[in-house]
Amino acid sequence: MEITNNKTAEWRRASSPSIVFITSPGCHACRAVRPHVGTLADEYQGRVDVIEINAVAQPDVARDLGAKATPTLIAMTSGEEVSRHVGSGAESDIRKLFGAAEDGQAKTSRRISSGERRIRLLAAAVTGVVGFASGTWWLLGVAAALLGAGVYDLKPSTGDSTSVRADEAIRLIDSDDAPILIDIRSVSERGSEMIPGSLHVPLDANFASNIEALDTDHRYLLYCATGVRRRRAVRALRTKDVAQVGDIKGGIRSWASCGGEVTAAAPEQNGTTA
């Protein structure tokens, strides 16, 4: 099913659960995920509708739905979004969306904020000290539970623990706890293409001084052209006590190949912005 601009309001009023599949011509990630969508559409036939939107032919509809990259899949119930997935993914990822649309609630877990994490870890430390000092072993069990509650959502990836796959990065920027993207390439490289909304802090002689202004409580993802320069920049940020820092594996080229949005830098953006 494909909708047109003048059908948007009517479709949004529909009560049936649906998956909005936003694609674009020539999108490799769209082609990769399409078989999963087709298989699940057959499985959920009569329970969840699938609506495909061509972001190039229907840019107003895609923009209205907040699609920044293709493919974007949005689980909707009664015209309201309950979950979304951006980029390529396994059938299990897409299945969660169909389940979310049918149930009317997201199947994803929420990443806790840095403030919540500090409170839980502090409570764990205090409870552990009191339990150890008093010999009250059940308090140590409570401390362990509080510690787990403070770190349960920190799931390091396998291999290079600082790296995030491009398709994962695309999903992350649309999450509630979206990281801040930092472009570490040169001014000339950024002038040709960039990821919209990213800061520009070139990895040059001034890099160490430029990153002093960054808030150490934020989470950052760095990117270069292909990922070659990433480790040096990540190490530099960690020496400045920026704990939540990683990089996009494969750089902007991998990001673009997964359907991530890239654009030419505006003149005022073609320079250091942090």
C-alpha distance (Angstrom), angle and dihedral (degrees) to the residues before:
residue distance angle dihedral
M1 . . .
E2 3.82 . .
I3 3.79 124.1 .
T4 3.78 130.3 -152.6
N5 3.80 130.5 -143.7
N6 3.80 94.1 -98.6
K7 3.82 91.0 52.3
T8 3.80 95.5 54.3
A9 3.83 97.1 94.7
E10 3.80 92.4 45.0
W11 3.82 91.5 49.0
R12 3.82 92.4 47.9
R13 3.81 89.5 57.1
A14 3.81 91.1 55.3
S15 3.80 113.0 115.0
S16 3.82 98.1 -155.5
P17 3.82 117.8 101.5
S18 3.78 112.7 -105.3
I19 3.78 145.2 178.6
V20 3.81 114.7 -138.0
F21 3.81 108.4 -150.9
I22 3.82 109.7 -163.3
T23 3.80 112.9 -166.6
S24 3.80 140.4 162.7
P25 3.82 133.7 -151.6
G26 3.80 115.0 -89.4
C27 3.82 93.2 16.2
H28 3.82 107.4 146.4
A29 3.81 93.1 -166.7
C30 3.83 89.4 52.6
R31 3.80 90.4 55.2
A32 3.82 90.4 47.6
V33 3.80 94.6 53.4
R34 3.83 97.5 38.1
P35 3.85 95.6 84.5
H36 3.82 89.9 54.2
V37 3.79 91.0 50.6
G38 3.81 90.8 48.4
T39 3.81 93.6 49.4
L40 3.80 92.8 48.8
A41 3.80 92.7 43.5
D42 3.81 88.0 59.5
E43 3.81 91.7 45.5
Y44 3.82 93.2 49.2
Q45 3.82 95.6 38.7
G46 3.80 110.5 148.3
R47 3.81 91.6 16.0
V48 3.82 104.6 60.1
D49 3.82 125.2 24.6
V50 3.81 121.2 -145.0
I51 3.80 116.4 -142.2
E52 3.80 117.9 -171.5
I53 3.80 121.0 -156.4
N54 3.79 124.8 -170.1
A55 3.82 103.7 -141.9
V56 3.82 91.9 -157.4
A57 3.82 96.5 48.3
Q58 3.82 93.5 38.3
P59 3.83 106.0 30.9
D60 3.82 94.0 154.3
V61 3.80 92.0 58.1
A62 3.82 92.6 45.9
R63 3.81 90.8 48.1
D64 3.80 91.8 47.9
L65 3.80 88.4 55.3
G66 3.81 92.4 49.8
A67 3.81 95.3 -115.8
K68 3.82 108.1 167.0
A69 3.81 96.7 169.1
T70 3.80 140.7 14.9
P71 2.87 134.5 -78.8
T72 3.79 97.2 36.2
L73 3.80 117.9 166.2
I74 3.81 118.4 -167.1
A75 3.79 125.7 -168.6
M76 3.81 109.5 -144.0
T77 3.80 132.9 -173.3
S78 3.82 121.4 -176.4
G79 3.79 88.7 -11.3
E80 3.81 93.2 -55.9
E81 3.81 125.5 113.3
V82 3.81 115.7 -118.4
S83 3.82 100.2 170.0
R84 3.80 143.0 -10.4
H85 3.79 141.2 -159.7
V86 3.81 125.0 -156.8
G87 3.80 124.7 -162.1
S88 3.77 131.8 3.4
G89 3.79 121.6 -32.3
A90 3.77 147.6 158.1
E91 3.81 123.4 -79.4
S92 3.82 88.5 -105.2
D93 3.83 89.9 60.9
I94 3.81 92.2 51.8
R95 3.81 91.6 44.0
K96 3.82 89.1 60.7
L97 3.80 88.8 58.1
F98 3.81 93.0 51.6
G99 3.80 89.4 49.1
A100 3.79 91.0 48.1
A101 3.80 91.7 51.1
E102 3.81 92.2 49.0
D103 3.82 94.3 45.8
G104 3.79 95.4 38.6
Q105 3.80 94.6 -126.3
A106 3.79 137.2 85.1
K107 3.79 120.6 -99.1
T108 3.77 94.9 -152.4
S109 3.81 127.1 101.7
R110 3.80 120.7 -122.1
R111 3.77 121.2 -117.5
I112 3.81 108.9 -129.4
S113 3.80 120.1 -121.8
S114 3.80 123.0 -107.7
G115 3.83 89.6 -110.2
E116 3.80 92.9 53.7
R117 3.80 89.7 46.7
R118 3.83 92.7 53.4
I119 3.82 91.9 49.7
R120 3.80 93.0 50.1
L121 3.80 94.1 45.7
L122 3.82 91.7 46.9
A123 3.79 90.5 49.9
A124 3.81 89.6 49.6
A125 3.81 91.8 50.9
V126 3.83 94.6 48.0
T127 3.80 93.2 45.4
G128 3.81 90.9 47.2
V129 3.81 93.2 50.9
V130 3.83 92.4 47.8
G131 3.79 91.8 46.5
F132 3.79 93.8 48.7
A133 3.83 94.2 44.9
S134 3.80 93.5 48.4
G135 3.78 96.5 38.5
T136 3.80 89.7 -122.9
W137 3.78 99.3 147.2
W138 3.80 96.7 -174.2
L139 3.81 87.5 63.3
L140 3.79 87.9 58.7
G141 3.79 87.5 56.0
V142 3.80 89.7 52.1
A143 3.83 89.1 49.1
A144 3.80 90.4 52.6
A145 3.81 90.6 50.4
L146 3.82 91.1 49.8
L147 3.79 90.0 48.7
G148 3.79 90.5 52.3
A149 3.81 90.3 49.1
G150 3.80 88.7 54.5
V151 3.79 97.1 52.1
Y152 3.81 106.6 24.8
D153 3.83 93.8 106.8
L154 3.80 95.0 51.5
K155 3.78 100.4 99.4
P156 3.81 111.6 169.0
S157 3.79 115.5 -152.2
T158 3.75 120.5 -118.6
G159 3.78 120.2 -97.9
D160 3.80 112.1 11.7
S161 3.81 100.5 26.6
T162 3.82 93.3 -157.7
S163 3.79 95.2 54.7
V164 3.79 127.8 91.3
R165 3.79 122.0 -165.1
A166 3.79 113.5 -114.7
D167 3.80 93.4 -115.9
E168 3.82 89.6 51.5
A169 3.82 90.2 49.1
I170 3.81 90.6 53.1
R171 3.80 89.7 54.0
L172 3.80 92.2 45.8
I173 3.81 95.4 57.1
D174 3.79 89.9 59.8
S175 3.81 94.0 49.2
D176 3.81 128.0 99.1
D177 3.81 89.3 -109.3
A178 3.81 96.3 46.1
P179 3.81 115.5 172.5
I180 3.79 123.3 -128.5
L181 3.80 112.1 -108.6
I182 3.82 118.9 -135.4
D183 3.80 122.8 -165.4
I184 3.83 108.7 -149.5
R185 3.82 96.1 -178.2
S186 3.78 126.2 109.9
V187 3.80 124.4 -84.1
S188 3.82 92.0 -104.6
E189 3.81 92.7 50.6
R190 3.79 92.0 50.2
G191 3.80 90.2 49.1
S192 3.80 91.4 64.9
E193 3.81 97.2 47.7
M194 3.81 140.6 -15.8
I195 3.79 141.7 170.9
P196 3.83 107.2 -100.2
G197 3.79 114.8 -108.9
S198 3.78 95.5 19.1
L199 3.80 123.1 134.1
H200 3.79 118.2 -123.7
V201 3.80 116.5 -131.7
P202 3.83 107.7 155.0
L203 3.78 117.1 -144.7
D204 3.80 95.0 -119.7
A205 3.81 139.0 115.0
N206 3.83 90.4 -63.2
F207 3.81 96.2 49.5
A208 3.81 95.7 100.5
S209 3.80 93.1 51.9
N210 3.82 94.5 42.0
I211 3.80 93.7 55.5
E212 3.81 91.1 55.6
A213 3.82 87.7 85.0
L214 3.82 93.8 58.4
D215 3.81 118.4 108.4
T216 3.80 106.7 -116.1
D217 3.84 91.1 -150.2
H218 3.81 92.9 65.6
R219 3.78 126.8 87.4
Y220 3.82 116.0 -121.3
L221 3.79 135.8 -164.1
L222 3.80 117.8 -165.3
Y223 3.77 127.2 -156.8
C224 3.79 137.6 -174.4
A225 3.82 130.3 170.2
T226 3.81 101.1 -71.2
G227 3.81 105.3 -8.9
V228 3.81 98.1 -94.9
R229 3.83 96.3 119.1
R230 3.80 97.1 41.2
R231 3.80 101.7 95.4
R232 3.79 95.0 56.0
A233 3.81 91.0 51.5
V234 3.83 93.6 45.7
R235 3.81 90.7 51.5
A236 3.80 90.9 50.1
L237 3.81 92.0 52.0
R238 3.78 92.4 48.6
T239 3.80 91.0 54.5
K240 3.83 85.6 59.7
D241 3.84 90.6 57.3
V242 3.81 94.0 -104.1
A243 3.80 97.0 146.0
Q244 3.82 100.5 176.0
V245 3.79 101.5 62.1
G246 3.77 131.6 127.5
D247 3.76 140.1 143.1
I248 3.79 141.6 -119.6
K249 3.79 107.1 -101.5
G250 3.79 109.0 -125.0
G251 3.81 93.0 14.5
I252 3.78 126.3 -124.4
R253 3.81 92.2 -28.2
S254 3.79 91.3 61.8
W255 3.82 90.0 42.9
A256 3.82 91.1 54.9
S257 3.81 93.4 44.9
C258 3.82 89.1 55.9
G259 3.80 91.1 54.4
G260 3.80 97.8 -96.4
E261 3.79 115.8 155.0
V262 3.81 117.8 -102.7
T263 3.78 128.3 177.1
A264 3.78 140.3 173.0
A265 3.80 113.9 -89.3
A266 3.80 116.7 -108.2
P267 3.84 113.8 -123.4
E268 3.81 92.6 -103.9
Q269 3.82 89.7 49.8
N270 3.78 93.4 50.6
G271 3.77 94.7 93.6
T272 3.77 143.6 42.0
T273 3.82 111.6 -42.8
A274 3.77 100.0 174.1
